[in-house]
Amino acid sequence: MQTAIEITSNLKNLRYYSDKIAELAKSQFQLDYDRGQEIGVNAGPGSIRFDCMEEIIAGCARISSNCEYVNTVLQNAISQDKVLHIEEEE
């Protein structure tokens, strides 16, 4: 499969950036929490903000899971290389 290496590379990039986004969302969550402990936070906007950070983190976990699924399907597709095309008889 000619494109397998590129697909695998892109899956690794997706996982890498998804992990970075999740780390940043966790960091922002902690920053907001810490600042809220120091000076307080408005309940409504604070709740929305914390929910948003949690959803970003959960979305990144889904991206990672989907990348694993795509990689599994890709390996199955690669395994068909030897039988996909009929070899010409000599």
ABEGO torsion letter per residue (X at the ends): XAAAAAAAAAAAAAAAAAAAAAAAAAAAAAAAAAAAAAAEBBAAAAAAAAAAAAAAAAAAAAAAAAAAAAAAAAAAAAAAAAAABBBBBX
